[in-house]
Amino acid sequence: MYFNQSSHNVIVAGHRGYSALYPENTLLSFEKGLEIGVDMFEFDLNLTKDQELVVIHDQTVDRTTNGSGAVRDMTLKEIKKLDAGYRSAFPGQEILTLRELMTYFIPYPQLLYNVEIKEKTHETVDRTVAMLKEFQVLDRCVIACFDAEIVEYAHKTYGVKTQGFCGHLMQNFTRETNSHLYGVGIGMDLLTPELCADFRKKGIDPWAYCPDTEREVYRAIECGASLVTCNDPKPALRILKKEGLHR
């Protein structure tokens, strides 16, 4: 209903929100992405010590906050004390829970989600799917992971759309993995027309990340990507609309 595997209508996803200009995976970053009209958000999930799903890319808080330590070793209360905008021009940003983010997105019934599992456990997948079901958005979601076993588990157990990556980049990749993928994320360093065509023959949608310049956006179009995940979505939105490739 929401996804179509067609390069004639290229979906634009904000990578961790609008992360080129705002602190990644923060409410501010998602707000700014909505303002410029993205179709989808890619964001990352980890699990706290008290089993709360939090929106943060790394399994530690060191890079993106003023704290240090593993997310899995911290309670939500401890996580909430950290500043996710500490290293940016926009201090004072909280780490969001998945529930907080989904609540914020309720007024946007067409918005799509690329949900990347960073805490690579079945428990994280189970809790994620349960919450996405609670918010009635599972049909607008793709579950992504760099661990093929996690992707396969999500697809086999819940029948959800899943996204993987080129095989050599994935843990536990097997011959069976591609049969569980709806989409494949292809970095700009690997993106070619031949690779996109090969995945399409396998019934897997080729998605490009992260074309942030006009030149990269045109190359993604020429290669046949039907979705682009961008740190800066503005060039993609501008060019795709100009070329009649964005709804």
C-alpha positions in Angstrom: 0.0 0.0 0.0 2.7 2.5 1.0 5.8 1.1 -0.7 6.1 0.6 -4.4 9.2 -0.9 -6.0 9.4 1.7 -8.8 12.2 4.1 -9.7 9.6 6.3 -11.3 8.6 7.5 -7.8 11.7 7.7 -5.7 11.2 7.8 -1.9 13.3 10.2 0.1 14.3 9.2 3.6 15.9 11.3 6.2 18.9 9.5 7.7 18.6 9.7 11.5 16.3 12.7 10.8 17.9 15.7 9.1 21.3 14.7 10.4 23.4 16.9 8.1 22.3 20.0 10.1 20.8 18.8 13.4 21.8 16.3 16.1 21.1 12.8 14.7 18.1 10.8 16.0 16.8 13.8 18.1 13.3 15.3 18.0 14.8 18.4 16.5 16.3 16.4 13.6 13.0 14.7 12.9 11.0 18.0 13.1 13.3 19.6 10.6 13.0 16.6 8.3 9.2 16.9 8.4 9.4 20.6 7.6 11.2 19.9 4.3 8.9 17.1 3.3 10.7 13.8 3.6 8.7 10.6 2.9 10.5 8.4 5.4 12.7 8.5 8.4 15.6 6.1 9.1 16.4 5.7 12.8 18.2 3.4 15.1 17.1 1.4 18.2 19.0 0.1 21.2 17.7 -1.4 24.4 18.4 0.0 27.9 19.2 -2.0 31.0 15.5 -1.8 32.0 14.4 -3.0 28.5 13.3 0.4 27.1 13.7 1.0 23.4 15.7 4.2 22.8 16.5 6.0 19.5 20.3 6.1 19.3 22.7 4.8 16.7 25.6 3.5 18.6 25.6 0.8 21.3 27.4 3.3 23.5 26.5 6.9 24.3 30.1 8.3 24.0 30.0 9.7 20.4 26.6 11.4 20.4 26.1 12.6 24.0 28.0 14.1 27.0 28.1 10.7 28.7 30.0 7.5 28.3 29.1 3.8 28.6 27.0 1.1 26.9 23.3 1.8 26.4 22.6 -1.8 27.6 24.2 -1.0 30.9 22.2 2.2 31.6 18.6 2.6 32.8 16.2 4.9 30.9 16.4 7.4 33.8 20.2 7.5 33.3 19.9 7.8 29.6 17.4 10.7 29.9 20.0 12.7 31.9 22.3 12.9 28.8 22.4 15.6 26.2 22.2 14.3 22.7 23.0 17.7 21.3 26.1 18.2 23.4 28.5 18.1 20.4 26.4 20.3 18.2 25.1 23.9 17.9 21.8 22.6 19.4 22.5 21.5 23.0 19.8 20.3 25.3 18.4 17.4 23.2 17.1 14.3 24.9 17.5 10.8 23.7 14.1 9.7 22.7 12.3 6.5 23.4 10.6 4.7 20.5 7.2 5.4 22.2 7.9 9.1 22.4 8.9 9.2 18.7 5.9 7.2 17.5 3.6 9.4 19.6 5.1 12.5 18.0 4.5 11.0 14.5 0.8 10.2 15.1 -0.4 13.2 13.0 1.5 12.0 9.9 -0.4 8.9 8.6 1.6 8.6 5.4 5.0 8.8 6.9 7.3 5.7 6.4 9.8 4.3 8.7 13.1 2.5 8.3 13.8 1.0 11.7 17.3 -0.2 12.2 18.0 -2.7 14.9 21.3 -1.9 16.6 20.9 -4.0 19.7 21.1 -7.2 17.7 18.8 -9.5 19.7 15.5 -11.2 19.2 14.2 -9.4 22.3 14.9 -6.0 20.6 13.0 -7.2 17.5 10.1 -8.5 19.6 9.7 -5.3 21.5 10.1 -3.2 18.4 7.4 -5.0 16.5 5.1 -5.0 19.4 5.3 -1.3 19.8 5.0 -0.6 16.0 1.8 -2.8 16.1 0.5 -0.8 19.1 0.8 2.4 17.1 -0.6 0.7 14.0 2.3 1.6 11.7 3.8 -1.8 11.0 2.6 -1.7 7.4 4.6 1.5 7.0 7.8 0.1 8.4 10.9 -1.7 7.2 13.0 -3.5 9.8 16.7 -3.2 8.9 19.9 -4.7 10.4 23.5 -5.5 9.5 23.0 -8.9 11.0 21.3 -11.3 8.6 20.1 -13.6 11.4 18.2 -10.7 12.9 16.6 -9.7 9.6 15.6 -13.3 8.9 14.2 -13.7 12.4 12.1 -10.6 11.9 10.8 -11.7 8.5 10.1 -15.4 9.5 8.5 -14.5 12.8 6.4 -11.5 11.9 6.3 -11.3 8.1 7.5 -7.7 8.1 9.3 -6.0 5.3 13.0 -6.1 5.9 16.1 -4.4 4.6 19.6 -5.8 4.5 22.8 -4.7 2.9 25.3 -6.2 0.4 26.3 -9.6 1.6 29.9 -8.9 2.5 28.8 -6.1 4.9 26.4 -8.3 6.9 27.0 -10.6 9.8 25.7 -14.2 9.4 24.9 -13.7 5.7 23.9 -17.0 3.9 22.4 -18.0 0.6 19.0 -17.8 2.2 19.3 -14.2 3.4 18.3 -12.5 0.1 15.0 -14.5 0.1 14.0 -12.6 3.3 14.8 -9.1 2.0 12.4 -6.5 0.6 15.0 -3.9 0.1 18.8 -3.6 0.2 20.8 -0.6 1.3 23.6 0.2 -1.1 26.3 2.7 -0.2 27.3 5.3 -2.8 30.7 3.7 -3.0 29.2 0.5 -4.2 26.2 1.7 -6.2 26.2 0.8 -9.9 23.4 0.2 -12.5 24.5 -3.4 -12.7 24.2 -4.0 -9.0 20.8 -2.4 -8.8 19.6 -4.4 -11.8 20.9 -7.6 -10.2 19.0 -7.0 -7.0 15.8 -6.2 -8.9 16.1 -9.5 -10.7 16.1 -11.1 -7.3 12.9 -9.2 -6.3 14.8 -6.9 -3.9 14.4 -3.1 -4.0 17.7 -1.2 -4.4 18.0 1.7 -2.0 20.9 4.2 -2.1 22.6 5.8 0.9 23.6 8.6 1.4 23.4 10.8 -1.8 23.8 14.3 -0.2 24.9 16.3 -3.2 23.3 17.0 -6.5 25.9 14.9 -8.3 25.2 11.9 -6.0 21.5 12.3 -6.4 21.7 12.2 -10.2 24.0 9.1 -10.0 21.5 7.4 -7.7 18.7 8.1 -10.2 20.8 6.9 -13.1 21.7 3.7 -11.3 18.0 2.9 -10.7 17.6 3.4 -7.0 14.0 3.6 -5.9 14.7 5.1 -2.5 17.4 7.4 -1.3 18.4 7.8 2.3 20.1 11.2 2.9 21.8 13.1 5.7 20.7 16.2 3.8 17.4 15.4 1.9 17.1 18.8 0.3 19.1 18.2 -2.9 17.2 14.9 -3.4 13.8 16.5 -2.9 14.6 19.4 -5.2 16.0 17.3 -8.0 13.5 14.4 -7.9 10.6 16.9 -8.0 12.3 18.7 -10.9 12.6 15.4 -12.8 9.1 14.3 -12.0 10.3 11.4 -9.9 8.8 12.5 -6.5 5.1 12.5 -5.7 
